Amino acid sequence: MLEEKALGKIAEDLECHGGVSYISTQERGHDDRFSKEEWDNYYWLGWDYMHSGDFVPSHSKEMNDAFFKIKRILPKKWTLEDVEKEVHEVISSFKTLLKEQ
């Protein structure tokens, strides 16, 4: 397992929407389906899809329209397929970056 500092460098190099907001070798909590040894051999990555320029379903139509009026671009509506594609790309890139360490 890499140290947090090396993981931070990898997080900077990963390309995903809005950038990586969380990377760690340990997640808070524990899942009883895995032993502690298994649990400790995972990396945890996080990023999100609610940035400026993203369509936010919980926002009113007026709020999403206001963004368009200011930025002159339509907010992006992320589909499940978009997100799944990016997750696979990020995982592939992450594995490559890990091998380079």
C-alpha positions in Angstrom: 0.0 0.0 0.0 1.2 3.5 -0.8 1.7 6.2 1.7 -0.9 9.1 1.8 1.7 11.5 0.2 2.1 9.2 -2.8 -1.6 8.8 -3.1 -2.0 12.6 -3.1 0.3 12.8 -6.1 -1.8 10.2 -7.9 -5.0 12.1 -7.1 -3.5 15.2 -8.7 -2.7 13.2 -11.8 -6.0 11.4 -12.2 -8.5 13.1 -14.5 -12.1 12.9 -13.5 -14.9 15.4 -13.4 -14.1 18.1 -10.9 -11.0 16.3 -9.7 -10.5 13.7 -7.0 -11.9 15.0 -3.7 -11.0 12.0 -1.6 -8.3 9.3 -1.7 -7.2 7.1 1.0 -6.0 3.6 1.9 -8.5 3.3 4.8 -12.1 4.1 4.9 -13.9 4.8 8.2 -16.0 1.9 9.2 -15.9 -1.8 8.3 -17.9 -4.2 6.2 -18.4 -7.6 7.8 -18.3 -9.3 4.4 -14.5 -8.7 4.4 -11.8 -9.5 6.9 -9.7 -6.7 8.3 -6.8 -7.9 6.1 -8.9 -7.8 3.0 -10.4 -4.5 3.9 -7.0 -2.9 4.4 -5.9 -3.9 0.8 -8.3 -1.5 -0.9 -7.9 2.1 -2.0 -10.7 4.5 -1.7 -11.4 7.2 -4.3 -14.1 9.8 -4.4 -15.3 12.6 -6.7 -18.7 14.1 -7.5 -20.9 15.4 -10.2 -22.5 18.5 -8.7 -20.1 21.3 -9.8 -20.8 24.6 -11.3 -22.0 23.8 -14.8 -23.7 20.5 -13.8 -27.4 20.1 -13.9 -28.7 19.6 -10.4 -32.0 17.7 -10.3 -32.8 19.0 -6.8 -32.5 22.6 -8.0 -35.5 24.4 -9.3 -35.8 25.0 -13.0 -35.2 28.7 -12.3 -31.9 27.9 -10.6 -30.7 25.8 -13.5 -31.9 28.4 -16.0 -30.1 31.1 -14.1 -26.8 29.2 -14.6 -27.5 29.2 -18.4 -28.2 32.9 -18.4 -24.9 33.7 -16.6 -22.6 31.2 -18.3 -24.3 30.9 -21.7 -24.0 27.1 -21.6 -26.5 24.5 -20.7 -25.8 22.6 -17.5 -24.6 19.1 -18.2 -27.0 16.3 -17.3 -24.8 13.4 -16.2 -26.4 10.0 -17.1 -25.7 6.8 -15.4 -23.8 5.7 -18.5 -21.6 8.8 -18.4 -20.7 8.2 -14.8 -20.1 4.5 -15.3 -17.8 5.2 -18.3 -15.8 7.7 -16.3 -15.5 5.4 -13.3 -14.0 2.7 -15.5 -11.6 5.2 -17.1 -10.5 6.4 -13.7 -10.0 2.9 -12.3 -7.9 2.0 -15.4 -5.8 5.2 -15.0 -5.5 4.6 -11.2 -4.1 1.1 -11.8 -1.6 2.5 -14.4 -0.4 5.2 -12.0 -0.1 2.6 -9.1 2.2 0.5 -11.3 4.4 3.5 -12.0 5.1 4.1 -8.3 
